[in-house]
Amino acid sequence: MSTTTLRKILFVFISVIFFLFYPQLVFAADVVINEFLANPASGEKEWVELYNLSSGDVNLTGWKLVDAKNNTKSLDSLGIISAGGFVVYETGEGWLNNNDPEIINLKDNTGTVDSYSYSTKQNENITTGRDPNGTGDFTILASATKGSSNSPALPTTTPTQVPTATPTKTPTPTPTSKPTVTPKPVATATSSPASSQTKSVSPTTTKPMVQENTKPEDEVPTSILGEMVTASPSASPTLVEAKKASLFSFSNLAIGTGFVFLVASGILAFREWKKRSL
């Protein structure tokens, strides 16, 4: 048997021994911080839950929890954590910070196996854990589940935004200019002094004294187109002129009519003569 073959057999034998007697060295990375309570109610204890993701048991002897101030909590008392099992480490109140930033380190004999840090305030009796159990990210859980599978994450209430009513601007009515009503003048009866009627005194012509049987001059008949018109010394000159204009218009009308009659007669006579000539 060659030296190379002996080395391979020895390597396999040692690996089996480690697997059987030191399982924590094989599955150390499969033990995780699963849930913790940093701010318990008054008189209660703080606690950290560990979960074994592997299919084999893990001995926690020599393991420890270390905070941000390097305060160390030994896990030797927890013994062995079974495959797929949970163990919980409890301590008095005041270890983990509630308001200040904090870190939880899980360490074995070789170094840090898992860790989680937070900087937000830890509310009373509210736990932080992985969702889903063992593998998910850390979140605030709906309820504490110490020593068992984690509950779902606490639902985040999203406030419903109520739409703000925007006031609608009402347009300011533009005043319409109305026509100015001009008051009608009211006739005021004004008492005026009585006007003195001035009579025009026409110059009178002194007539000679005549006998009673003598006919007055104003009754001398004047013939206009067969009418008898009595000339009156007081007759208006305008009336006389109007009568003269009427007489002139009538004369012009008669002359025009006669002229038209003559022209028409001449035309008829000419046509008659022309017919006879043909």
Secondary structure, DSSP 8 states (H G I E B T S, - for coil): --HHHHHHHHHHHHHHHHHHH-HHHHHGGGEEEEEEESS--TT--EEEEEEE-SSS-EE-TT-EEE-TT--EEE-GGG-EE-TT-EEEEEE-TTSS-SSS-EEEEEE-SSSEEEEEEE-S---TT--EEEESTTTSEEEEBSS--TTS----B----------------------------------------------------------TTS--GGG-EEEETTEEEE--TT--HHHHHHHHHHHHHHHHHHHHHHHHHHHHHHHHHHHHHHHHH-
